[in-house]
């Protein structure tokens, strides 16, 4: 396996230095994921941009968490599952939602379960979701916009999940209790 550098503001390529400085400011540390991604400034920028875009989607914080953690669990991401557990807790997400996602148990309400089911359909079928599944998602109160926003969330998580698999990104100390 290739060894990836956990970059700092000093060791990072020029194009990543400012982004790592912002990570340090925002998180009080440079998350290992950002430190690894800094090797490819475009990747780090894409990840941070898709994160911002997904956070400003039409989904509420519970729905954002469902999309993210459904993808993380499905991809068996050793870094993102604990990191997003910590993030969900900081966002005030109910523990019942967090635990259902982590343990692949039914969601506490039908709407969130429909979102998880649809997200899994998109992942497992590589976007080739049949009309019945799409209609079930729409019948749960979601919109065409949100169909595409699931794709946006998946785009972000593919960047991070695949990076973590390839780099075996070490889990940051604040997230280790959620491994």
C-alpha positions in Angstrom: 0.0 0.0 0.0 1.2 3.5 -0.8 2.1 5.6 2.2 0.3 9.0 2.1 1.7 12.0 3.9 -0.4 13.6 6.5 0.3 17.1 5.4 0.6 20.2 7.6 0.4 23.8 6.4 4.2 23.7 6.1 4.5 20.4 4.1 1.4 20.7 1.9 1.6 21.7 -1.8 1.1 25.4 -2.3 -2.5 24.9 -3.6 -3.5 23.2 -0.3 -1.9 25.5 2.3 -4.8 28.0 2.6 -7.4 25.2 2.7 -5.5 23.5 5.5 -5.2 26.7 7.4 -9.0 27.1 7.1 -9.4 23.5 8.4 -7.2 24.3 11.4 -9.3 27.4 12.1 -12.7 25.6 11.6 -11.9 22.4 13.5 -9.1 23.4 15.9 -7.0 20.8 14.1 -6.4 19.5 10.6 -8.5 16.4 10.2 -6.4 13.5 8.9 -8.7 13.3 5.9 -7.9 16.9 4.9 -4.2 16.2 5.6 -4.2 13.3 3.2 -6.2 15.0 0.5 -3.9 18.0 0.6 -1.5 16.0 -1.6 -3.9 16.8 -4.4 -5.2 20.3 -4.0 -8.0 19.9 -6.5 -9.3 16.9 -4.6 -9.3 18.8 -1.3 -11.0 21.7 -2.9 -13.6 19.5 -4.5 -14.3 17.8 -1.2 -14.6 21.0 0.7 -16.8 22.5 -2.1 -19.2 19.6 -2.3 -19.4 19.6 1.5 -20.5 23.2 1.5 -22.9 22.6 -1.4 -24.5 19.6 0.3 -24.8 21.4 3.7 -26.7 24.1 1.9 -29.0 21.6 0.1 -32.7 21.5 0.7 -32.3 18.6 3.2 -32.5 19.3 6.9 -29.8 18.3 9.3 -31.4 14.9 10.0 -31.7 14.2 6.3 -28.1 15.3 5.6 -27.0 12.9 8.3 -29.0 10.1 6.8 -27.5 10.5 3.4 -24.0 10.9 4.6 -24.0 8.0 7.1 -26.0 5.7 4.9 -23.2 6.1 2.3 -20.4 5.8 4.9 -21.8 2.6 6.3 -22.5 1.1 2.8 -18.9 1.9 1.8 -17.6 0.5 5.1 -15.5 3.7 5.6 -13.4 3.2 8.7 -12.8 7.0 9.0 -16.1 8.6 8.0 -18.4 6.4 10.1 -16.9 7.6 13.4 -16.2 11.1 12.0 -19.8 11.6 11.0 -21.0 10.1 14.2 -19.1 12.9 16.0 -20.5 15.5 13.5 -24.0 14.2 13.9 -23.7 14.5 17.7 -22.4 18.1 17.3 -25.4 18.9 15.1 -27.8 17.7 17.8 -29.0 14.6 15.8 -31.1 12.2 18.0 -29.1 9.2 19.1 -31.9 6.9 17.8 -31.1 8.2 14.2 -27.3 7.9 14.7 -27.5 4.3 16.1 -30.0 3.2 13.5 -27.7 4.4 10.7 -24.6 2.9 12.2 -26.2 -0.5 12.9 -28.3 -0.6 9.7 -31.6 -0.8 11.7 -34.9 0.8 10.7 -35.0 4.5 11.0 -37.3 6.1 13.7 -39.7 7.4 11.0 -40.9 6.5 7.6 -39.6 9.6 5.8 -36.0 9.1 7.0 -36.3 5.4 6.1 -37.5 6.3 2.6 -34.4 8.6 2.3 -32.1 5.8 3.5 -33.7 3.3 1.1 -33.5 5.6 -1.8 -29.8 6.5 -1.1 -29.0 2.8 -0.9 -30.8 2.3 -4.2 -28.7 5.0 -5.9 -25.5 3.6 -4.5 -26.2 -0.1 -5.2 -27.6 0.5 -8.7 -25.1 3.2 -9.7 -27.9 5.6 -10.3 -30.0 3.2 -12.3 -32.9 3.4 -9.9 -36.2 1.9 -11.1 -39.3 4.0 -11.4 -40.9 2.2 -8.4 -38.1 3.2 -6.1 -38.1 6.8 -7.4 -41.9 7.0 -6.9 -41.6 5.6 -3.3 -39.1 8.4 -2.6 -41.3 11.1 -4.1 -44.4 9.6 -2.2 -42.5 10.0 1.0 -42.5 13.8 0.5 -39.2 14.3 -1.3 -38.8 16.2 -4.6 -37.0 15.9 -7.9 -34.4 18.4 -6.5 -33.7 16.0 -3.6 -33.2 13.1 -6.0 -30.3 15.1 -7.5 -29.1 16.3 -4.0 -28.7 12.6 -3.0 -26.3 12.4 -6.0 -24.5 15.5 -4.6 -24.1 13.9 -1.2 -22.9 10.7 -2.8 -20.3 12.7 -4.8 -18.9 14.2 -1.6 -18.8 10.8 0.1 -17.2 9.0 -2.8 -14.3 11.5 -2.6 -13.8 10.9 1.1 -14.7 7.2 1.4 -12.5 6.2 -1.5 -9.6 8.4 -0.3 -9.8 6.8 3.1 -9.8 3.3 1.7 -6.8 4.1 -0.5 -4.8 6.0 2.1 -5.9 4.0 5.2 -6.5 7.4 6.8 -5.9 7.3 10.5 -9.0 8.2 12.6 -8.5 11.4 14.5 -8.4 11.3 18.3 -11.7 13.1 18.7 -13.5 10.6 16.5 -11.8 7.4 17.9 -14.5 6.9 20.7 -17.0 6.4 17.9 -15.1 3.7 16.0 
